[in-house]
Amino acid sequence: MTRTFRIGVIADTHGLFDRAILRHFQSVDQILHAGDIGDASVLAELERLAPVHAVSGNVDGFGRSGLAAEALLRLGARRIALRHILYEGGSLTSDGAAFLDRERPDICVFGHTHKPTAIWRERMLLFNPGSAGPKRFSLPRSLGLLTLTGDEIIPQHLPLADRAE
């Protein structure tokens, strides 16, 4: 029997922990934070729900935060990469492309753009949950959920209200 994994995905919190996260992530197996955490208290709150893997973003000072700028983990048979900046200005960055070519993950979770995104690149899912921090620009606030079962990867975006609960 193949195990199903439910992964909560979050990025760009910018120091805000929205209480709605408690409801959306209450039954996840793992949480991935794709950077721009903003405050360590956000990670502490997430860790009360499930094990957390996080990378630093530009708001976190990248390496100065004590968190890696990139991470690669294995969940079941899947390789999952985590990196804050993959896209900038609507295009895949050269550093991001080199990272994907080097690591060849099944899934790459990223942040930075604040834009909820699920793109299949060959057999690789590039997934940005959007921003769970204070509303910025005209983009919606959101979280992500990845369900991994058998050969399936099911990405989902979970909308958040414009203002935190």
Helices and strands as residue ranges (DSSP letters): E 5-10, H 20-24, E 30-33, H 40-47, E 52-54, G 58-60, G 62-65, E 70-75, E 78-83, E 87-88, E 91-92, H 94-103, E 107-109, E 117-121, E 124-128, E 141-149, E 152-160
